[in-house]
Amino acid sequence: MDDLYCTCHRLRKAMRRTTRLYDHALASAGLTVTQFSLLAALAKSPDMTRPNLAALMDMDASTLSRALGPLARRGLIVGAQPRPRGRAAASGLRLSARGTRLFNEAVPRWQVAQRAVHVALGGPQTRDLHDLLDTLPADSGDAAEPGGRGSAANKDLTVDTA
């Protein structure tokens, strides 16, 4: 297959590799990188509401609920149970004492993965990558449509099949 110079393909491929690296590092703590990220967000901002956590994590409500379920069942977070008829609880989410201990235990494992990724990406350049990724639009909107918000940046893209 010719290289279509597809940024999405490269980002998704890199994300799968990166996720495997972090998941492997966190496996001995019994966490995935997504679970670790949720615990980290709650450690930093206790009593965060579901909508605020979903926005921070850039997840829709159902994806967030599915991600929180295993953490709640393990007793790592408090306030994650939905109200009857699927309405989210108004109370904030927070780490339980057990969740705080596990999170603190997992941080050094996460740091090992973090260092490995930073080394692979060239160390100081990783901050530039973070800043660049943070500039991506949060919604799909019409960024890729002709005349859409992203059209000025997209007009110079070429497909290199050579």
matplotlib code that plots the C-alpha trace (Angstrom):
import matplotlib.pyplot as plt

x = [0.0, 1.3, 1.9, -1.1, 0.5, -2.5, -2.0, -5.0, -3.6, -0.2, -1.7, -4.0, -1.1, 1.1, -1.8, -2.1, 1.6, 1.6, -1.4, 0.2, 3.3, 1.4, -1.0, 2.0, 3.6, 0.4, -0.7, 1.0, -1.2, -4.3, -5.0, -5.2, -3.9, -7.5, -8.3, -5.1, -6.0, -9.4, -7.9, -5.3, -8.1, -10.0, -6.8, -6.2, -9.8, -11.8, -15.6, -15.6, -19.0, -19.5, -20.0, -16.8, -14.9, -16.3, -15.3, -11.8, -11.3, -13.0, -15.4, -19.1, -21.3, -21.8, -18.1, -17.3, -19.9, -18.4, -14.9, -16.0, -17.9, -15.0, -13.4, -16.6, -17.0, -13.4, -14.2, -11.7, -14.0, -17.0, -20.1, -20.0, -23.4, -26.0, -29.4, -32.4, -33.5, -29.9, -29.6, -26.1, -25.7, -25.4, -22.7, -19.1, -16.8, -13.8, -11.2, -11.9, -9.1, -8.4, -8.4, -5.9, -3.6, -3.7, -3.2, -0.2, 1.2, 0.6, 2.3, 5.9, 4.8, 3.2, 6.4, 8.4, 6.1, 6.2, 10.0, 10.1, 7.8, 9.6, 13.0, 11.5, 10.0, 13.2, 12.8, 12.2, 10.3, 7.5, 6.3, 6.1, 4.1, 1.7, 1.2, 0.6, -1.9, -3.7, -4.5, -6.6, -10.3, -12.4, -15.4, -15.6, -17.7, -16.9, -13.2, -12.4, -15.2, -14.4, -15.0, -15.1, -13.0, -10.1, -10.2, -7.4, -5.0, -6.2, -5.9, -2.1, -2.3, -1.1, -1.2, 2.2, 1.8, 5.4]
y = [0.0, 3.4, 5.9, 8.2, 10.6, 10.2, 11.9, 10.1, 6.7, 7.6, 9.1, 6.0, 3.6, 5.6, 5.7, 1.9, 1.5, 4.0, 2.6, -0.9, 0.6, 2.3, -0.6, -3.0, -0.7, -0.3, -4.0, -5.0, -2.3, -3.8, -0.7, 0.4, 3.7, 5.0, 3.9, 5.5, 8.8, 8.8, 8.2, 11.0, 13.4, 12.7, 12.8, 16.3, 17.5, 15.7, 16.0, 16.5, 16.0, 13.5, 16.2, 18.0, 14.7, 13.8, 17.1, 16.9, 13.4, 14.3, 11.3, 11.1, 10.2, 6.6, 6.0, 7.6, 5.5, 2.3, 3.4, 4.3, 1.1, -1.2, 1.4, 1.8, -2.0, -2.3, 0.4, 2.8, 5.7, 7.0, 8.7, 6.9, 5.1, 6.5, 7.5, 5.4, 5.8, 6.5, 10.0, 10.8, 11.5, 15.2, 14.5, 14.7, 11.8, 11.2, 8.6, 6.3, 5.6, 2.4, 4.3, 6.9, 4.1, 2.3, 5.5, 6.5, 2.9, 3.2, 6.6, 5.2, 2.6, 5.3, 7.3, 4.4, 4.4, 8.2, 8.3, 5.6, 7.6, 10.9, 9.2, 7.6, 11.0, 12.9, 14.2, 18.0, 17.7, 15.9, 19.2, 20.7, 17.6, 18.0, 21.7, 20.8, 18.1, 20.4, 22.7, 20.1, 21.0, 19.4, 18.7, 17.2, 20.1, 21.1, 21.5, 19.2, 20.5, 22.9, 26.4, 25.0, 26.2, 23.9, 24.5, 27.1, 24.7, 21.8, 23.4, 22.8, 19.1, 16.8, 13.1, 11.7, 8.3, 8.2]
z = [0.0, -0.9, 1.9, 1.8, 4.3, 6.6, 9.9, 11.5, 10.6, 12.1, 15.3, 15.8, 15.2, 17.6, 20.1, 20.0, 20.6, 23.4, 25.1, 25.1, 26.7, 29.5, 30.0, 30.3, 32.9, 34.9, 34.7, 38.0, 39.7, 38.0, 36.0, 32.4, 31.3, 30.9, 34.4, 35.7, 33.9, 35.5, 38.9, 38.2, 37.3, 40.5, 42.6, 41.2, 41.4, 44.1, 43.9, 40.1, 38.5, 35.8, 33.1, 34.1, 34.1, 30.7, 29.3, 30.8, 29.4, 26.1, 26.6, 26.0, 29.0, 28.1, 27.5, 30.8, 32.6, 31.1, 32.2, 35.7, 36.3, 37.0, 39.2, 41.2, 41.5, 42.8, 45.4, 44.0, 43.5, 45.3, 43.8, 40.5, 40.8, 38.4, 39.6, 38.6, 34.9, 33.9, 35.1, 36.5, 40.1, 40.9, 43.6, 42.7, 42.1, 44.3, 45.1, 48.0, 50.5, 48.6, 45.3, 46.6, 47.8, 44.5, 42.5, 44.6, 44.1, 40.3, 39.9, 39.8, 37.2, 35.1, 35.4, 33.9, 30.8, 30.7, 30.6, 27.9, 25.7, 26.3, 25.4, 22.3, 21.2, 21.8, 25.4, 25.4, 22.1, 23.9, 25.4, 21.9, 20.9, 23.8, 22.9, 19.2, 20.0, 22.3, 19.4, 17.6, 17.5, 20.3, 18.1, 14.6, 13.4, 9.9, 10.2, 7.3, 5.0, 2.2, 3.6, 7.1, 10.1, 9.2, 5.4, 5.4, 7.1, 4.9, 1.5, 1.4, 2.2, -0.5, -0.9, -1.5, -3.2, -4.6]

ax = plt.figure().add_subplot(projection="3d")
ax.plot(x, y, z, "-o")
ax.set_aspect("equal")
plt.show()
